[in-house]
């Protein structure tokens, strides 16, 4: 696609293709902050729905985090635009004392929590956000810089579970659309949008990475290439997870329970491809452990130690990770709940997939 195409407004035909997969939903919540991306989302979704005889009810929701003096006024501007477009609108506020550290992370959690509540009240099965091609590329670079595995580098999927509790799914119809095209769409419609100065604040990782991306683009590694990489990695991720599913049952000596023990035939486990074995081990630890999510690096270290013990034919080998005890003895590899630590400190059960595995069945960190 040429540079000119990357700056062309989104047409009505394109919008139909982007939003038609959501046509049979009873209702949709549109997350609209007032920035260019989400304002374009509101405009395009409203036009799409107006062109249809039937379709979902739309509800635009603006979260006022109360972090900037201008935020209340920007929310009112969104409300005014929504009225003009014939879309019901609600302003929800993040109340209470704001944390001194991890502000963006906590603001994101609060935003999705409020959006999930709005979706439940509206009986909406999906929350639609305005993540773009540029956001996808930034996410790939952020996760690469943090040492993410294959699943993490797959970045954002078009549809994904909410990062908080709730029945709705997240849908990102604009994930393959460059931000420049959304700005061009608003310019053609003469619709104004808010400018959040935090998008230029170098204290934030995404802002710093945008400068890096300019240099990478000159070498050919632009947002489209990074997004393509993420798409290919998600495809590979799905294939590997299927391989783990296939390997799990024949290796297991009986059904899996929450506390275990989950028992594998050690010789068959040794013959698995390393990535499949690593993930199968991670699943068993996540199932039986009670100390939260598993860090990929720690799981890899445990797996390598297990491989060495198996190669050396150690008579008995034991390690713990994330509240699970892994024991190798003879031809038996067992994973079960680790004995309680001395002192009786309470441990919360929080099972999470490695690297944030994504997927959903039903049809952000910066202002969009």
SELUM-914251 format. One record per residue: residue in one letter; x, y, z of N, C-alpha, C in turn. Coordinates in steps of 0.1 Angstrom, whole numbers, plus 5000, padded with zeros to 4 digits. Layout:
aXYZXYZXYZ
...
This chain:
x500849885000500050005000500950125000
x500550224992501350344990501150445002
x502050545003501950645013500650725012
x500250744999498950814997497750735002
x497850595000496750515005496650515020
x497850525027497950525041497350655047
x497150755039496550885044495150905038
x494550805032493250825026492150795036
x491050875036489950855045489350715044
x488850665054488150525054486850545047
x486550465037485350475029484250405036
x483050425031481850365036481850215034
x482450175022482550035019483549965028
x484650025031485549975041484949955055
x484250065059483650055072482649945073
x481949915062480949805062481749675064
x482849655058483649535059484149525074
x484549635080485149635093484149605104
x482949655102481949645113480849535111
x480749485098479649385096479749255104
x481049215108481049095117480349115130
x480049245133479349275146477849295144
x477349275132475949315128474949245136
x475249115141474249045148474249055163
x475149135168475249165183474049235187
x473449215199472349295204472649435206
x473849465211474349595215475849605215
x476349715212477849735213478149865221
x479149855229479649965237480950015229
x480850145225482050205218482850285229
x484150255230484950325240485550445233
x485050565237485350695230485950795240
x487250815239487850905248487751055243
x487651065230487751205224488951225216
x489951135216491151155208490751115194
x491751135184491451115170490950965167
x491550865173491250735169489850695173
x489550725186488150685191487050775185
x487350895182486350985176486050935162
x487050885155486850825142486050695143
x486350615153485550495156484050535158
x483750635166482350675168481750715155
x482450795147481850845134481650735124
x482550645123482450535113481350435118
x481350405131480350305136478950365134
x478750495137477450555136476950555121
x477850585112477550585098477150445093
x477950345098477650205094476350165099
x475950195112474750155117473550225111
x473750355107472650425101472350375087
x473350315080473150265067472450125067
x472250065079471649935080470249945084
x469349855079467949855084467849795098
x468749695101468749635114470149625118
x470349605131471749595137471749625151
x472949625157473049635172472749785176
x472249795189472149925195473649975198
x473850095196475150155199475150235212
x476150225220476250315232477750355233
x477950485231479250545233479550575248
x480650535252481050555267482350625267
x482450735275483650805277484050795292
x485250755294485750735308486550865311
x486050935321486851055326487651015338
x488951005336489850955346490051065357
x489751185354489951295363491451325365
x492251295356493751315357494151455351
x493351505343493651635337492551735338
x492851855339491751955341490851965329
x491351925317490551935305489651815302
x489851715310489151585307487651595307
x487051665317485651675318485051745306
x485751855301485251925289485351845277
x486451765276486551675264485451565264
x485051515275483951425276482651485271
x482451615275481251675270481251705255
x482451725249482551735235482151605228
x482551495234482251365228480651345229
x480151385240478651365242477951445232
x478451565229477751655219477851585205
x479051535201479151465188478251345187
x478251265198477351145198475951185196
x475451295202474051335200473851375185
x474851445179474651475165474651355156
x475351255160475351125152474251035156
x473451065166472250985170472750865178
x473850875185474250765193474150795208
x473450715216473450745230474850745236
x475050825247476350845252476250855267
x477350795274477450805288478850845292
x478950925303480250965308480350895322
x481450815323481650745336483050795341
x483050815355484250875361484950775370
x486250785369487150705378487250785391
x486550735401486550805414487550745423
x487750825434488650775444490050825443
x490950795452492250845452493050775441
x493950855434494750795423496050755429
x496550635424497850585429499050675425
x500050675434501250755431502150695421
x502050555420502950485410502050395402
x502550355390501750275381500450335376
x500450475374499250545371498550495359
x499350485348498750435335498150295336
x498850205343498450065344497150065352
x497050145363495850145371494650215364
x495050315356493950385348493350295338
x494250215332493750115322492750015328
x493149965340492249865347490949935350
x491050055355489750125359488950145346
x489550185335488850205323488050085319
x488749975318488049845314487049805324
x487249825337486249785347484949865345
x485149995342483950085340483250045327
x484050015316483449975303482749845305
x483249755312482649625314481249635321
x481249725331479949755338478949815329
x479449905321478549975311477949865301
x478849775297478349675287477349585294
x477549545306476549465313475249525314
x475249655318473949735319473249745305
x474049765295473449775281473149645274
x473549535281473349405275474149385262
x475349445262476249445250477149325252
x477349255241478249145241479649185237
x479849305233481249345228481449495232
x482749515236483249655238484249685227
x483949785219484649815207485649925210
x486949905207487950005210488650045196
x489350155197489950215185491350185183
x491850075187493250035185493550035170
x494750085166495050095152496250015149
x496650015136497849955131499050005139
x499150135141500250195148500350145163
x499150125169499150075183499649935183
x499249855173499749715172501249715171
x501849795162503249795160504049835173
x503449935180504049975193504049865203
x502949795203502749685213503849575210
x504049545197505049445194506449485199
x506749615197508049665202508149665217
x507149705224507149705238507349565244
x506649465238506749335243508049265240
x508649305228509949265224510949315234
x510849445238511749505247511749435261
x510549375265510349315278510649165278
x511149115266511448975266510348885265
x509248925259508048835258508348715249
x507548615251507648495243506748505230
x506548395224505848395211504448445213
x503748405224502348455226502348605228
x503248655236503248805238503548885226
x504448835217504848905205503648895195
x502748815197501548815188500748935190
x501049015201500349145204498849125205
x498149225199496649225200495949155189
x494949085193494049015184492849105181
x492249075170491049155166489949135177
x489849015182488848985193489648925204
x489348965216490048905228489148915240
x489448835250488648855263489048985270
x488149035278488449155286489549125296
x490449225299491449205309490849215323
x489549235324488949235337487749135336
x487049115348485949025347484749085340
x484049005332482949055325482648955313
x481348965309480948865298481248915284
x481449045282481649105269483049075265
x483249075252484649065246485049195241
x486449205239486949325233487049305218
x486649405210486749395196487449515191
x488449495182489249605177489149605161
x488149665156487949655141488949735133
x489549835140490449925132491949885134
x492149765138493549715141494449715128
x493949705116494749715104494749845097
x494149945104494050075098495050175104
x495850245096496850335101496150455108
x496750515118496150625125495950745115
x496850765105496750875096495450865088
x494950745085493750735078492550775086
x492550755099491450795108491450945109
x492651005110492751155111492251215098
x492551155086492051195073490551185073
x489951085079488551065079487851175086
x488351215098487851315106487951455098
x489151475092489351595085488351615073
x488051505066487051515055485651545061
x485351495072484051515078483951645087
x485151715088485251835096484851815110
x485351705116485051665130486351685137
x486251765148487451795156487551685167
x488751675173489051585183490051645193
x490151575205490951625216492451595214
x493251675219494751645218495151625233
x495551505236496051465249497551485250
x498051575258499551605258500351485263
x499651395270500451275275500951185264
x500351205252500751135240502151185235
x502651295241503951345237504851345249
x504451285260505251285272506251175272
x507551215271508651105270508751015283
x508051045293508050955305507450825302
x506550815291505850695288506550625277
x506550485278507250405269506750415255
x505450425253504950425239505450555232
x505550665240505950785233507350775229
x508250725237509650705233509750615221
x508950505221509050415210508650475197
x507750565197507350635185508550695178
x509450755185510650805179511550695173
x511650585180512350475175511750415162
x510450415162509750365150509950445138
x510150575139510450655127511850605121
x512750575130514050535125513950395118
x513150305125512950165120512250175106
x511250265105510550275092511450305081
x512450385083513350425073514150305068
x514250205076515050085072514049975067
x512750005066511849915061510949845071
x511349865084510549795095509449895100
x508449915092507350005095506249935103
x505150015105504049955113503449835106
x503349835093502749725086503549595088
x504849615087505749495088505649435102
x505649525112505449475126504149415129
x503149465123501749405124501649275117
x502349265106502349135099503149025107
x504249075113504948985122504048925133
x503249025139502348985150501348885145
x500748905133499748815128500348675125
x501548665120502148545118502548465131
x502948545141503248475153501948425160
x500848495159499548445164499148315158
x499448305145499148185137500048075142
x501348095144502247995150501847955164
x501448055172500948035186499847935186
x498847955177497647875177498047725173
x499047715164499447585160500147505172
x500947575179501647515190500747475201
x499747565204498747535215497947415211
x497647395198496947275193497847155196
x499147165193500047055195500147015210
x500047115219500047085233498747015237
x497647055231496346985234496446845230
x497046815218497146675213498046595222
x499046655227500046585235499546555249
x498646635254498346635269497646505273
x496646465266495846345271496646215271
x497346185260498046055260499246045270
x499846165273500946165283500446165297
x499146205300498646215313498146085318
x498546045330498145925337496845955345
x495745975338494546005345494146155343
x492946195347492446325345493146425354
x493146555350493846655358492946705369
x493446725380492646795391493346925395
x492747005403493247135407494547115415
x494447025425495647015434496646905429
x496246825420497146725415497046595423
x498046505422499146525412498746505398
x499246585389499246555375500446475371
x500246365365501346265363501546245348
x502846265344503246235330504146115329
x504146045318505145945316506446025312
x507446015320508646095318509346065305
x509445945301510045905288509345975276
x508045965276507246025266507446185266
x507446235278507646375280508946425274
x510046345276511346375271511346385256
x510446305249510446295235509646405228
x508946485236508146595230509146705225
x508746775214509446895211509546995223
x510647065224510947145236509847245239
x509347315229508347415231507047355236
x506647235230505447165234505547125249
x506747065252506947015266506947135276
x507547245272507547365281506147405284
x505347415274503947465276503147365284
x503347245281502547145288502947145303
x504247165306504647175320504047305326
x504047415318503447535323502047525327
x501247455318499847425321499647355334
x500447255336500247165348500647245360
x501647335360501947415371500947525374
x500347575363499247675365498047615371
x497847485367496647415372496747385387
x497947345391498047295405498647405415
x499447495410500047595418499047695423
x499447775433498547875439499248005442
x500248045434500948165436500948255424
x499848255416499648345406500348305392
x500548405384501048375370502448325370
x502848265360504148205359505048295349
x506148335354507048405345507748305336
x507748345323508248255313509748225315
x510548325319511948295322512148195333
x511348205343511448105354511047965350
x509947965341509547835336510647765328
x511247845319512347795311513447745319
x513847815330514947765338514547635345
x513347625350512947495355512947385345
x512447415333512447305323513847265319
x514747355318516147315315516747235326
x516447265338516947185350516347045349
x515047035346514446905344515046825333
x515346885322515946815311517346755315
x518146845322519446795327519246675337
x518346685346518046575355517646455348
x516846465338516446345330517546285322
x518446375317519546325309520546245318
x520746305330521746245340521146125347
x519846095344519245975351519245985366
x518946115371518946135385517846045391
x518145995403517145905409515945975414
x516146095419514946175423515346325422
x514446405416514646545414513446625417
x513546735425512346805429512646955428
x511647035423511747175423510347235425
x510247365430508947425431508947555422
x507747585418507547705410506047745411
x505847875414504447935415503547845423
x504047795434503147715443502947575439
x503647525429503547385425504847315427
x504747185430505947105432506047005421
x507247005414507546925403508546815407
x508146695405509046585410509246485398
x510546455396510946355386511446235394
x510846115392511345995398511145875389
x512245815384512045705375511445745362
x510345675359509545705347508345795350
x508345855361507145935366507546085368
x506846175361506946315363505646365369
x505746415381504446455388504546605391
x503346665390503246805393502046825402
x502246875414501146885424501347015432
x500347045441500447165450501547145459
x502447245460503547245469503047255484
x503747195493503347205507503347355512
x502447385521502347525526503647565532
x503947695530505147745536504947765551
x506047755558506047775572505547915575
x504747935585504248065589502748085584
x502347985575500947985571500548115564
x501448175556501048295549499948255538
x498948335537497848315528498348335514
x497948255504498348265490497048265482
x496948365473495748375465495848285452
x494748225448494748145436494448235424
x495348235415495048325403495648255391
x494948185384495448115372495448205360
x496548205353496648285341497448205331
x497048225318497848155307499148225306
x500148155302501448215299501248305287
x501848425288501948525278500548575273
x499548565282498248635278497648575266
x497448435266496848375254495448435252
x495148465239493948535235492948455227
x491648485227490648425219489348445224
x488248445215486948465220485948415210
x484748395214483748335205482748435200
x482348535208481348635204481948735195
x480748775185481148885176481049005186
x492650205262493950145259494950235265
x495950195262496850255272497050405270
x496850445257496950585254495650635249
x495350765249494150825244494150795229
x492850755225492750715211491650795204
